[in-house]
Amino acid sequence: MNRTGPIAKTLQYLALAGYLIFLGFPLVWMLSTSFKPPREMVEIHPTLIPHNPTLDNYVEAFTEQELGRAALNSLQVSLSTAVLTVLVALPASYALARFKTRLGTAALGWVLLSQLFPFVLLVIPLFLILRQVDLVNTHVGLVLVYVVWALPFALWMLQGFVRNIPRELEEAAAVDGATRLQVLRRVVAPLLAPGVVATSLFAFISAWNEFFFALVLLKSPDLATLPVTLARFVGVEGIARLGPLAAGSLLATIPSLLFFAFLQRRLTSGSLAGAVKG
């Protein structure tokens, strides 16, 4: 009998509870701040529960900075980024994982090396290139930048999922008379569903939360994404309007949570879907 089992399990639950509190407390505090009037925000001893809750912060967030339009812009850009990233990374990752060549090895090395480049180093060349093709101040140009930035990690992630698929499954399907396209569609694609979902989530959330490229490439207020719009609640003098900023930031987290909740079941399902028939 293992007498340390219950103790270890209790410690695991305590560690998990502490981690959840660490992650959830900022969100809870932001929720509390979004309902506080200005006077309660400057109290010496702040409280978690507002004494006089109000919806004025939400009204100001929507009426002054047009958060609805900014959220729609971010949703359009993020969904386009996720779809294009998966469409490009899926066949490329399969080729990198299944066909061993020197070029493939060099490509994987470049994928890792590209993640070391800072944003500041790339923004000026990207701006000049996009200006030459008239894609500055457009969502198309911003989506292309996001796809290029997310693609290396997406390739690395998906090729790991492809490597975990046994070759014997593809060989068995080929022996049964399936063509290469049928093998990819009926055997590989169902097994890659969790990887596609994980890659989509990464690309969507990266584009949804990105601020720097959107600030540099988008000049028209009508095209601004949600992070850029939220930054306007901080004045030139550096003083933030905490109430509307908290309300807007809280609303900005909802689409990411809904997108994750919609796709999270795919992360655990389909691990052996398509491996067994009948």
Long-range contacts (C-beta under 8 A, 24 or more apart in sequence): 27-250, 27-253, 30-246, 30-249, 30-250, 31-246, 31-250, 33-242, 33-243, 33-246, 34-58, 34-243, 34-246, 34-247, 34-250, 36-243, 37-243, 38-243, 41-242, 41-243, 56-243, 57-243, 57-244, 57-246, 57-247, 58-244, 58-247, 58-251, 60-241, 60-243, 60-244, 60-247, 61-233, 61-244, 61-245, 61-247, 61-248, 61-251, 64-244, 65-229, 65-230, 65-232, 65-233, 65-244, 65-248, 66-221, 66-229, 67-226, 67-229, 67-248, 67-251, 69-222, 70-224, 70-225, 70-226, 70-228, 70-229, 71-226, 71-251, 71-252, 71-255, 73-139, 73-223, 73-224, 73-225, 73-226, 74-207, 74-208, 74-225, 74-226, 74-227, 74-252, 74-255, 75-255, 76-139, 77-139, 77-142, 77-143, 77-146, 77-207, 77-225, 78-203, 78-204, 78-205, 78-207, 78-208, 78-255, 79-204, 80-139, 80-143, 81-143, 81-146, 81-147, 81-150, 81-203, 81-204, 81-206, 81-207, 82-200, 82-201, 82-203, 82-204, 82-207, 83-200, 84-143, 84-147, 85-146, 85-147, 85-150, 85-151, 85-154, 85-199, 85-200, 85-203, 86-154, 86-196, 86-199, 86-200, 86-203, 88-147, 88-151, 89-151, 89-154, 89-155, 89-158, 89-199, 90-158, 90-192, 90-196, 92-155, 93-154, 93-155, 93-157, 93-158, 93-159, 93-161, 93-162, 94-158, 94-159, 94-162, 94-184, 94-188, 96-155, 96-159, 96-162, 97-159, 97-160, 97-162, 97-163, 98-162, 108-155, 108-156, 108-159, 110-152, 111-152, 111-153, 111-155, 111-156, 112-152, 112-156, 114-152, 115-152, 115-153, 119-212, 119-213, 123-212, 123-213, 123-216, 126-213, 126-217, 127-216, 127-217, 130-217, 136-217, 136-219, 137-217, 137-218, 137-219, 137-220, 137-223, 138-223, 139-223, 141-217, 142-213, 142-214, 142-217, 142-218, 142-225, 143-207, 145-213, 145-217, 146-203, 146-206, 146-207, 146-210, 146-213, 147-203, 149-206, 149-213, 150-202, 150-203, 150-206, 150-207, 153-202, 154-199, 154-202, 154-203, 157-195, 157-198, 157-199, 157-202, 158-192, 158-195, 158-196, 158-199, 160-195, 161-191, 161-192, 161-194, 161-195, 161-198, 162-188, 162-192, 162-195, 165-191, 165-192, 169-275, 186-274, 187-274, 187-275, 188-274, 189-274, 190-270, 190-273, 190-274, 191-270, 191-271, 191-272, 191-273, 191-274, 191-275, 193-266, 193-269, 193-270, 193-273, 194-266, 194-267, 194-268, 194-269, 194-270, 194-271, 196-266, 197-263, 197-264, 197-266, 197-267, 198-267, 200-263, 201-259, 201-260, 201-263, 204-256, 204-259, 205-256, 205-259, 205-260, 208-255, 208-256, 209-256, 226-252, 227-252
